[in-house]
Amino acid sequence: MIKSASLAVILVCSIALHAASRANPVAARTSNAIGASVDLEQLMSWLPADTETITVARGPFVVASTTPGENDTQDRAISDKDLFQNFEELPLALLQLKNGLLAKRLEGKRINLAIEGAAHFRPPAGLGEMPYEGCAIAVFSDDIHTEIASFAKDSRSALKGERIENQDVSVFQEKLEQDTWTTFVAFPSDHVILVATDRNYLAEVLARLQGKNGQRALPNDLPEWRYVRTDARFWGLRHYDKSQTQTDPTLPFGGRKSANFPDERAIGLTFVFDPQSGRSATITYLSGDESIGTKPSESPLGMARAPEAKGLDIKYRELSPGVVEGAYSLEHLQAVQFFLFVLEGTLGHAIYL
């Protein structure tokens, strides 16, 4: 996940101006009935009803050892491999807990499907990423029993182990800037990993995974679904939750805030990047303001009008009244980094500097 401090300054300023025991706490597995063939509909059914944002990466792809370009100081053309890896990491950032304690054991393992559900974003205590309630789910085609055992052996830094919905869960804490993040790790099977930021969110995921019925997250009748391709390799969706206006500074409601694009009639947005269709990603923005097509640069599509967006060669088109699409060229490293940084902010994962 690309989260550069310098980009945080650009984004925020531009917008403002315009487990089971202490000795062996790692989560045990519940059932191997949940295998590598879990599909998107099943994963969606596991997410709590109040989920506001999802990001998806379709496999197969392998867990990589490093984020491409994170230490580069000069711009360059970005290779297909590096470009794809940056998008593969979008729903999997939580696997990097404790400086890669879990992720480093999964390097080279093949993932079939990854999704992150998130909700209730709130500003940090000072600097850093906005805390939120959510869960990353990774479905592996490879059996990861050995990697789970290795994680268990080397996880003495876990705060404690808990039993949640009949599943052993490891609980970790770490200080990130001025916030203390609590992370919950569970292994429902030898092919599935859950990493969550909130106990209640994880409890609902586990209950649904085990058969609990409930209202689906982001139901199919939301208008955003008409503007996202769920068969694409990488995609995401956010349906703005107006009930969170007082606590989430990325929401467009309530006037100008530190990390938003004001629009009292905003509905939501989607993004799609499918390498089979070329090196261009799209973001589609939906609003009850039918004049938005005449001022797309004032919406999230304009990337805060930052100079770094120039390399994206942004092109707008109105799909219908109140629905505008931005297309972004993904050819150079710094432009890709900026695009991903702003995209994550519009999805709720903004950073303060």
C-alpha positions, 0 to 999 in steps of 0.5 A: 500500500502506497502511503507516502508522507509527502503525498499526505501533505499534498492531498490534505492541503489541496483539499483544505484549500479548495490467541488462545493463551499468552504462551501460544496465543495464535489463533487455531483453525476452526474448520477446513470445510472453508477451502480455496474455492470460496468465491466473491459472493460468499466473501460478501455475505460474510461482511457486516451490514454496515460495511461502507467500503470494499476493495477487491483483488482477484488472483491468482497472485503471490504474496510479494516480499516488498512494495515496488517503488516504495524506496524510489526517489526518482520517477520511472516507467512502472513495469506490469509486475510492479503495477499489479503488485501495488493494486494487489496490496490494496485489500491486504494492508492489514496483513502487514501488522507488527512489521510484517510478522504475518506477511513475511511468512506468506511470501510466495504463497498464492492467493485466489481472492482478497477483499477488505471491508471497512466502515466507521472511519475516524480521524487519528489522534494526531498524525497518521492513517485514519483508524477504522473498523474493518477486516481483510480476508485472504483466500489462498489456493495454497495450503498455509498450514505450515505458515500458520504454525510458524506464525504461532511459534514466533508470535510472543508479541501478541497481547492475548488470545481470545475466543470469538464466535467459537474461533481462537483469535490472536490480539495484537497492539501497536502504536502507530503515530499517536494511535494504538491500533488493535489487530485481531488475527484468525485462521478459519481454515488452512486456506483463509486468513482474517485480519481485523481492526475491531472485535465486533466487526470480526465477530460478525464476520465469523458468525456469518462465516459459520452460517448466520444470516443477515442483511448483506453488506452493500446490497445489490440495489445500490446504484454504485453496482451499475458502474463497477465490473466485479469480474475485473482484476481490481475494483472497489466501491464506497457507498457514503454513510451519512450517519457517520458525518460527525466523525468521518472527515472524508465524508463529503457531507457537512461542508469543508473538512480536512480530508473531503470533497464537499457535496451534500448530495454525494452518493458514492464512488467505484474504481476499476483497474483491469489490466486486460483492458489496458493501463488505465484505471477508472473512478466513477463518482455518483451524486444527486447533483446533476450538474457534477458533469460540468465540474468534475475536477471539484469532485474526488475525480480531480485528485485535489487538482494537485500537480502530481496528478498531471502524469495521470492524464485525467480524462472525464466523461459524463455517463448519465446525469449525476454520474461522471467517470475519470480515466487515469493513465498508469504509466509512471511510478510517481503518478501511480503512487499518487493515484493510489494514495488519493484513491485510498483517501477517497475510500476512507483510508486517508492519512494526516501529516 
